Each structure stands twice: as C-alpha cells, then as structure tokens.
Amino acid sequence: MEKILLLDIPNYHRIDVYREHGGYETVKKAYSMSPDEVIDEVKKSGLRGRGGASFLTGLKWSFMPKTSDKPKYLCINGDESEPGSFKDRQIFEFNPHALIEGALIACYAIQAKAAYIYVRGEYHNWIEMLQKALDDAYSMGLVGEKMKETFQTPYECNIYIHKGAGAYICGEESSLMNSIEGKRPYPRVKPPFPAQNGLWGCPTTINNVETISNIPAIIKNGWQWFSRIGEPRHPGTLLFGVSGHVMKPGVYELPSGVLLTDLIYNYAGGVPGGKKIKCVIPGGSSMPPLRGDQIEGVKMDAESLKAAGSAIGTGGVIVMDEDTDLVRVLARITKFYYHESCGQCTPCREGTGWMLKALNRIARGQGTTSDLELLIDVAKNIEGNTVCALGDAAAWPVKFMITRFRDEFEKAVKKEVVMPVASMVHSMRHTALPLAELKKN
Amino acid sequence: MAKMAKIIIDGKTYEVDSSKNLLETILSLKLNLQYFCWHPAMGSVGACRQCAVKKYRDENDKAGKLFMACMEPVVDGMRVSIEDPEAKEFRAGVIEWLMTNHPHDCPVCDEGGECHLQDMTLMSGHNYRRFRYKKRTYRNQYLGPFLHHEMNRCIQCYRCVRFYRDYAGGDDLNVFGVHSSVYFGRHEDGVLENEFAGNLVEVCPTGVFTDNTLFQHYTRKWDLTSAPSVCVHCGVGCNTLAGERYGKLRRILTRYNGQVNGYFLCDRGRFGYEFVNSEKRIRKPMLRLSGENRLSEADEETAITEISAIIKSSRKVMGIGSPRASLEANFTLRSLVSERNFYWGVPEQEFSLLTKEMNILRQGSIRTPSLREIEKCDVVVILGEDLTNTAPMIALAVRQSVRQVPVQSATPYKIPHWQDAAVRELVQDEKGPVFVATPYATKLDSVARTFRGSADEIARLGYAIAGAISSDAPKADNLNEEVCVLSESISKALNKAERPLIIAGQSLKSEAIVNAAANIAYAMRKAGKNVELCYTVPECNSMGMVMMGGKALDQAFHAVEKEAMDTLIIMENDLFRRDEKQAVDRFLKRFKNIIVLDYIENATTERATAIIPVGSFAESDGTFVNNEGRAQRFYQVFVPNKEIKESWRWVRNIMVTSGMKEFSRWKNLLDYTQALIKEMPYFTGIDTITPPPGFRIAGRKIPREPYRYSGRTAMHADKTVHEPKPPEDVDSPMSFTMEGYRGQPPSSLIPFFWSPGWNSAQAINKYQIEVGGPLHGGDPGKRLIEPLPNAKPSYFTDVPKAFAPREGEWMLVPVYHIFGSDELSVHSPGVRELVPKPYIMLSPDDAARLQVTSDSELELGIGGQVERLPVKINLGLRPGLAGYPVTLPGMSVVRFPVSVKISGVKK
C-alpha cells in the first residue's frame, strides 16, 4: 500500500533521517523549475486541499498575482480544531520535514516572502516538535537567508510558526490571517479573496498542513504518479482520523476512494461488541452525518461522499454504535459550535445559542415536536447566510441529524403542547396581524 | 461623472449610480430595506446580515440566491428582489434572532420611539416570539457623564466600535468576549476618552448608548418641540436639532448638513446645551431703582421705560458687541449706539488676527473648504492648532482625510471604497500625510507627523515650507536640521497632493502663523498647484464679527480715556474673559450706567446697573457666520417666558421707546437682516438662505412639534384648564404647535428627521437626494467668502526669529480644552465634570530642572502677581515653554505673548 506522509521509517521526524531518505532534495528540483512550472505540476497532479473544501491546490496557487508591489505570503493552516479531526498532528509528530519542505516549494511556486504555519494552541507538544524540526532546518541552512547558498538559488523565504490561542474560528482562513495580524479572529467577507487581499492586506495563499506535506512527493515523483493514486477525481492518499466506537481508533493513511466500511471494519477493527453502527460522521463533526444504513458502498473521496449526502471534510470519521443517544450527541456538537461562534454575524451568533438551548431541553426530556421544526428552521436560516462557512458547520449537524434520525428525535420529544390561543392573542395584541393570519402561521 | 447602471428591483427598472452598493442604492431610491451594521458614513462590513435580498443571475433564474445588499456592488443589468418571500422571511428571521436576547424594555428605554431596531422590527414583520428561554444579561458600565450604558439591549451590530475606533480614532471602547455574549464597552468602568463619543447615541441602532444628559430630564422624541439650530460652542458652525419640553432644553441631536457636519457632532456641541437650563440663567430684567444699591427684578415694560430713560439722558452711549451673538443682534446694537460708538468685545489682538484671516480668504485666490471638503483632502498641514480642542469637528474631518490616499490603493484591486472591512485590511496602518505643528502633544498626533515648537518656530516652519515650494517666497534663515528636513518632506507631499489643505488659526495668538499658512498657499498657487486654506475661529460668530468690521475692545478702552461716556451697553459678552481683570475693571469704572444683555450670570453682569434677560440660541432667531464664511440661520426652539427675548428685539424696543421711531419698522428678523444687508452689502443673500416668515406650504406653517406630541391640553392644567394660545412666531414660517404641513420642509427648516416607518435618526436617508449626499433642496447655508480667481496677493515677509529660551524665564503658550475653554458649555453639569482643574504645563526637562513631578505645585510670577498652580508634564513641550490653559475656569486672563518666572514651592 502506497504511503506518502506516514512512512514506516523509524525516526523519520529527525532531520538527519529525513535527509538520508532524500529529504530536501526535491527543493532543488523544484527550484530548477520555474514557479509556473511548479504550479502547473501541482495543477496536473489533481491535488485537492485537505482542509475541508477540497479545492484544487494548483488552481488556488494560480490565483496569486504574478506581479505585486507588496510581499506575498503563504499561510499553512494547522489549527485543526474540528472535533473528530486529528490528522495534522501526526504530520507534526512523524513527518514535520515534509511540511517544511513542502512549504519551501509552495512558497517558491507563489513567490512568497514567508510562510506562517498556524498551529492550534492546544498542541503544545506538537508545536515543540515542529519548532525543533524548523530550528534544525534553519541551522542546516535549508530555510532563511542561508538557503540561497544551500540550494544555489536567488530565492529566499522564511517560515514562522504561529501559535493559536484556542479559538475554533481561527481555522477559518480569513480569521486565521486576522489572528496572525494580532486582531480579533473575525472571518472576512469574500470577495476580496486572500490571493488579492490576504495577510496584512497582501496577496496570500492558504493551504492545509496535509496539502502542503504532499507537495514534495508530487514534485519528486511527478504529477502522473500522484494522479494515479486512489480515486482519479480526488487523487492521493488521505489521512483518515477514525474515532468513536471502533476497536482501533487512530489515523490511517489510505488512498482516496477507500470504502468507508473498509476503513471502519478492516482498518479500525470494527465496532466493539459487534454492535451495529447507528451513525457515522465521515469528515469531522460539522459534516452531515450518515445513517448506519447509508454507509454501504460509500467511497471516501470528495465526490463520492457528496453523492452520498455528506462531505469529506477533514477526513475525521466519527463512528457511533446503536446505543448512542444522538440527541445528546447533537446537543454536545451544537454546544461546541455555540461556544466557538465568533460573534460577528447574527445568524451564527444568535442561532447557535438558540439551537443549543432547544437541544438541551430535548435532551432533558422537556422538548416538543415544534422544537424540532424550530431547530430545522433556525439551521436552514443560518446555512449559507453567514460571513464564513462556520455558520454551515453549525447548521448542518442539526439539520441533517434531525432529518436523518427523525424517529429518534421524535421519540425524545413529548407530544406537542398547544399554547392556549388566549395567550397568543394576548401577545399579539399590539400587532396588526389578524388572528386568522396568526393561526395560519 | 458617476457611471450609471440600469438595475431591476422587483420588476421595476431604475437607473442608478454604479459606484454605490446595492443597499445605499435601494435607500437612495427611497425604497425600504432593513439594515443595522451599515452606516452611510462608515461603509459596509456585512456583519448583521439584515439587508438580505434575492439576486437572480438572469431573467431565466427564478430561484435566485440571498445576498447581503450592503456587500453587493451595483452592476448593470442586475436583477434583485426585496419583496421575495424567502428574502423577507430571512430578514424577519434575523430580527427574530436579535430579539431572542433583546430585553424588549422599550417602555423604559430612552431610545423608545426613535429606535432603529423598533423600526426595523416592524418593517420586517417579525412579531411572534418562539424563543422560550432565558435571555443573556450583562453588567453595564459607568462611561462618564454623557453616556448611559445598557448592554442588554445590544444587537451586536459593531457600529459603536467601528465609529469609535475606526472613524473617531478612540481606543478605549472595544469588543470583548465571543459568541452571543460579545460585549461592547471599556476594559473597566470610566469616562470615555474620545471627544466624539456622544455620537454613539445616534450611531447605536438601539438603546445601548443613550444620552445621559437627556436621561436627567427625559422626554420622548414625539414630545419635543424642536427647531433647526446651529452650535454655539466653537466657530465651525455644526448644524444641530434642539429639542425642548416644559420650558427646558432637553437635548441636541445632529442636524445633517452634507456640506458641514454630516452625521456627527462633537461632545461639547452635543452636551454643552445645558447652560440654557442653568440655575444661573437670567430670567427677569434687573434694575437698580433710585436710592438703592442693589438690583431688583422688574417687569418688561418698566425695564424698557427705565433703560430708554437712561439712554435718552446719556450724553454718550457706548455699545460692546459679541462674537457669540448673532449678526442681527450686533447690528441692532450698532444701530442704537451708532457705528462710531460700537466696539467689539474682543481684544485687539484677536480681532486683528481674525480680520487678517478673513482678508486672506476674501481678497486672495485661495478657497477655504467646508468641513465635508476637508474630509476629502489628501495632504493636510496644520500650523499651531490643537484642533481636537479648538475646532473638534475639523479634527474629526482631518482623521477622515488621512484615509484619502491609502484608500486609492483599493481601486486596482477592484475593491469598492464602501467595502470598509476589506479596504481597512488592504490599507492596514497606512495613512495619508498629515503634519501637525503645535507647541504641545495633541490627540491628532496619532495620525500625523509632528513638529513641536513655540508659535514663532511653527511660523518659521511654515515659511520654510513656502520657501521650499516656491523659490520666490520669503524664507526663514538659520533653520535647524529638523525644520529643513521636515519642510522639505512637507513641501514634497504638498507638491504631490491633488487636494492639499493648510489649516491654521489664531489660537496661539501669532500673526506670523496666520501669515505663514497663507504664504504656503500662495506659494502652491504660484507653482500652479491646487490648494485650500482653512482658518479656525474661536466663536460661533467670530467670522461674522470681522466681516461686519469695526473696532475692538482695546479701542474702547482708549476711547473712554479720551472722552467721557456715561452709559455702556454690553451685549452677550463677559468682558472679564476677554482681557486682564485690572484693565476691564478700570474700563467699567468709567461708566455711570452699565446695561448688560446676557443669559447667564457672569463677572460682567455682577457689575451691571441694569440686566436684560436675552434669549440664548435656543430662545432666539439669528444668523451666524462660521469659519468658512458660511452664513447659517438658527431658529428659536421655544418661548421660555415673555421677558426673555432676542437681544435684537430688546434693543429695538428700547430704541423705539427712547425716540428712535424709525426702527419701529423692524417687525421680524427678516427686516433686521435686510437692514443689515443694506448697510453691509457683502452680506447680500443671507436673507434668502431660508424661506421668509410668510412662507407657507399649502397654506400651512412648518410645525415644531410632531403630530404625536402629547399632553398639550393637560400640560398647563395646574394653572388653567383652558388650553393657552400657542406663542406666535413672527420671525419664521415655523409654528410652535403640532399643526401644520406634515411633509418634508425646505432643508433649512427641518425641525426633526422623521419619516413613515423611520422614527430614528436614520430617517435622514429619506431627506437626502441620495444617501450621504445633500439634503433635498440643497444643504442649507450660504458661503459668503469665495476666492477671487485673479487675485495676486503678495507674500507676507514677517519671518520671526528663532526662539531662544532664556534662563529662569518661560514663554507661555495657550493651551485649549474642549471641555473648559468654552464659556457657555462649562455651565452644563456634564461638561463641568470633565473640566480640568487649573494647572501649568511643563516639558519633562524643565520639570526635572525644577525638581517637580506631576501635580506638585509651582509658583508662577505673572504680571506682578504670583499664581500657584499644579504641574502637568507634556512630553511634546519644548524646554523654555510653559503651557497655560486659557479661559479655563479658575485661570486668569493673560495677554500673549508673555514670559513668566516659575519657581518650585517649598513644602
């Protein structure tokens, strides 16, 4: 089985071991090409972003202006704060130099002055590991001003590690840039896109850690090699973080397009106690959950999951067995998105809190069927109407969990308690709506 | 010329300006669409998601997609729908979300009845509450005497922080916390530091920040009798709306004027009004009856008879006018005493400096910009003015001008300039060139390159700049390196500028500064460059005063030395604020009768033998001329009691009674104004800046009260159950009642902004030709000063010598305070709280030399007297200079320039 990132080489995180195995040689190859050739190579490889949106990486790079009177930047998103997602830290721990080498190539391709690796604040240990790797690379003259000599090139760039402070929103690309700038991490309205108006108002490309770590292998082995791995429309290997009710939770590097059932039963060892699967969230907690009867034959790549009614997200597969109380699961997931809502735009700021309150009440056994309609209604109003995609992230679990597990939620709520009409009339006294209109509503 | 685009809104085609966003366009078309976070002066950020509309790709697209109108550029052929059911439902949904936590405390909320949130809620149609949980609550903060904080009402639109930080340059208000508990406030309780914080009252779409001075004597908007007014607290002439009930002035709001103050006011202008309600108000005539030594109250008729008798029996009557009184008031007094015996109650130094400023503008070829035009300037050079304290709204305009250059960088990126968040991101900290040369550190320093020095050194810098621009301009010699380098870079910036501006004034009492500023402008003009010149003036009618011309106080002092006079009439002027106490004392002792017309007790009224209660701006009509030479009419808001009349009406009545029968022709203000124009033709046109008193729309007057005004039949019930006849206004086409024309009045007669469905200040949108543009019928006021294009003024040559500190002596420089230096606003309790205590400002070096620290006391030898003052250290002040706060309560009046001896106080 082909692996690109998590290789079975002992001490591969050490720079000496990495270099013994040809590490940092690809930089030389990349630097002998023109930046456009590098972009072209990545474009042809079909590499898609691993941060959730599965956007074509080469295409994104090509959006960067060729000429600019401002410096250009690369941001590498290692905020990894989506519940159920824990793949990037494997790279920090076991293959940090692929990331650094990838960053050097990516920076060259877009002619960036510097790369910022944004790592989530809770990853204390992994930040240290990554910092050690970066320090080693600097001391060996692979990054920074000495790289000119090392790689015999006029090009030079720096790499910095920026530590997050524990906000989920910082994983949103524009919030991440605001955070690096020292501002409150509010997402920005797009357009303008980062390639125009990114970090410090300069042209910026932002990629996921896993995406960048794939770059050296693509340049080294050529786009044809990469594009043949896994599912052609979403080629390469993916790091799947499997958690929940499985025998062997962990991160598995597998070619894209692997069967979800294969991943759960063969690689992750199946469900403890041989229980049935009630629900699987295939891409991190914000992605639409699938019922146990929907996972058969579903392949793990962006297009296939879309067809199956979910999304690949960050490849964080959360498995829940038949005994799981999905009301409580949803309440817990919603609590997370409520807590992490940045507070900038109304739908997410107000909607998440409301959904949480309703779900908590249902979980306490005090909900009514109208609560379910309300939840779906609120979620639908949030979806697509917020400044950033995290509004969708908060809305999808609610919307899909309730619609796909309707019977379970219906069981959890009491029969509808009809509000006495008198009190409704009372509350409407000052409105111009006739009663008939009101009843219709 | 704006690029036009055809767009289709709900099936109707409109031709609109394509440089605007869709929301602005919709509002300019007078269509209704709900919004919160967008503000016409602050652009779009897309945070509240309230202004969602459906946008369709083309005519075949029936589904469409929701977009935020404030973030959508207008594109030719665009198809949108406001009325689409999905869009309407979403907008109602946003209101529903906001209402989940909003406390619905409208009955006890000061914003109630003029609340944008109320209006938008009604407009959205949301009315049924589905949220059945507890609301989040906050702890409120003490924010100082002006603003009341009630965070529970917050709908998190972020307008407050955007105004406070991005627009007004404040940094002690911010957003804290996350998700649905974001908090807008200070890091701890305390007085908001920014001088424009009061605008939050109008910027906040609901009742989070409300007017605390209004709260002290609260009245709903619909219960106010309001009139268009002009601010009297500095010379900028911001337009205001003043509202009254039960004989008390209740509050001041911004009266939008697209050419002057736009949507904002400074806190002195907004909160200084309470002097009108002061305990120290003079409400009855006071006369010294024969045989008595003290003054006693008299009625109107007695006062007129007595004073007319005094005037008739006097051999000579001298009149002292005032720059805080209207043109008409001064003109009437001048008519009474004759031109020969009329003097302005300001020192010669100030009068001649202001005259000089006016002459430079009126006889030269340099244009002076309006406040709005200052915002559009791309390079600003400020000589000698601490604008935040001498002309606060000019400082706010300069703060906007620093964005002019950097914002241009958004154009190549195709980022529309109204897209505020993106533009600020692109621009980062980059600022357009502003240069501030003042003796001490000022608040504008944060956006400027600064120069510190004495008045002479500032003037020398000005001359150096002029010399660097044009080789024939007189140059300052022996320049030090700092001035050389700075003048070089300023002249470079000016040469590159498209719309450069020089700002100066008479604050430092330096003629050389006024001249140097003119020289820069002349040099620019010689070099064929565009340039504008703005002079600040200290008082609301200072410019009107020097346009009328005449003699100053010093000449009055000389006149009485030469020639015996027995009666003095002082109008709206406290002479003890104008000159040294001994000089004023000696002057007043020369007169047998001192008749003072004023509204507040002061040191001069204490010396009066007769006091006439006259109307403040709120009880008078009149015309002021602001620093740009714009004549603006202000209107009486209410009639307090029959003895309080306009100065001009009192003086005219006295004239008529004392035998000058020809003045009985003057019946209403227009007669006075026209008589003034006849004698002083350069005021031509000021009688037409507003419709004449006989103006009617459909036979009706413009009502000062809205149709919801309540209590009219009951409010006098303690005195009489019969509804008294409302006072008549012969001076304007406005009535003191709720009856009258209900549509939009002419722009100069707008007593309140109110439109169906738009009860808050946001109704301004409906009064403008296009959002943010001029009012329907044009912005009111008339510029009396326009440049003469062919004038070829010659350079000034009075280059001063470099300042050399002398051992043991300090040169005093005047220091100004937004709260404290103004005569009237200090009588407002809120302002009074913020007035600094007397102090002397020293440089850190001098403080170290004198071995003093902040707040330790010093002795100041000044004019043979010794004052004890605590020290404040200012990092910008040069050694050898000492800052002396002028006209601050508790400080003496000194004549600048003056050198003093300072010594430490032995404990």
Chai-1 contact restraints between the chains, C-beta under 6 A:
chainA,res_idxA,chainB,res_idxB,connection_type,confidence,min_distance_angstrom,max_distance_angstrom,comment,restraint_id
A,V189,B,G46,contact,1.0,0.0,6.0,A-B,restraint_1
A,V189,B,M71,contact,1.0,0.0,6.0,A-B,restraint_2
A,P192,B,I415,contact,1.0,0.0,6.0,A-B,restraint_3
A,P192,B,A422,contact,1.0,0.0,6.0,A-B,restraint_4
A,Q196,B,Y413,contact,1.0,0.0,6.0,A-B,restraint_5
A,N197,B,A422,contact,1.0,0.0,6.0,A-B,restraint_6
A,N197,B,E425,contact,1.0,0.0,6.0,A-B,restraint_7
A,N197,B,L426,contact,1.0,0.0,6.0,A-B,restraint_8
A,W200,B,Q428,contact,1.0,0.0,6.0,A-B,restraint_9
A,G201,B,E425,contact,1.0,0.0,6.0,A-B,restraint_10
A,G201,B,L426,contact,1.0,0.0,6.0,A-B,restraint_11
A,G201,B,Q428,contact,1.0,0.0,6.0,A-B,restraint_12
A,Y338,B,H179,contact,1.0,0.0,6.0,A-B,restraint_13
A,S341,B,H179,contact,1.0,0.0,6.0,A-B,restraint_14
A,G343,B,V178,contact,1.0,0.0,6.0,A-B,restraint_15
A,G343,B,H179,contact,1.0,0.0,6.0,A-B,restraint_16
A,G343,B,V182,contact,1.0,0.0,6.0,A-B,restraint_17
A,Q344,B,A47,contact,1.0,0.0,6.0,A-B,restraint_18
A,C345,B,A47,contact,1.0,0.0,6.0,A-B,restraint_19
A,C345,B,R49,contact,1.0,0.0,6.0,A-B,restraint_20
A,T346,B,C48,contact,1.0,0.0,6.0,A-B,restraint_21
A,T346,B,R49,contact,1.0,0.0,6.0,A-B,restraint_22
A,T346,B,V94,contact,1.0,0.0,6.0,A-B,restraint_23
A,T346,B,W97,contact,1.0,0.0,6.0,A-B,restraint_24
A,P347,B,R49,contact,1.0,0.0,6.0,A-B,restraint_25
A,R349,B,S180,contact,1.0,0.0,6.0,A-B,restraint_26
A,E350,B,W97,contact,1.0,0.0,6.0,A-B,restraint_27
A,E350,B,T100,contact,1.0,0.0,6.0,A-B,restraint_28
A,E350,B,S180,contact,1.0,0.0,6.0,A-B,restraint_29
A,G351,B,W97,contact,1.0,0.0,6.0,A-B,restraint_30
A,G353,B,S180,contact,1.0,0.0,6.0,A-B,restraint_31
A,W354,B,T100,contact,1.0,0.0,6.0,A-B,restraint_32
A,K357,B,Y133,contact,1.0,0.0,6.0,A-B,restraint_33
A,L374,B,R130,contact,1.0,0.0,6.0,A-B,restraint_34
A,N381,B,G93,contact,1.0,0.0,6.0,A-B,restraint_35
A,N385,B,R49,contact,1.0,0.0,6.0,A-B,restraint_36
A,N385,B,L66,contact,1.0,0.0,6.0,A-B,restraint_37
A,T431,B,N127,contact,1.0,0.0,6.0,A-B,restraint_38
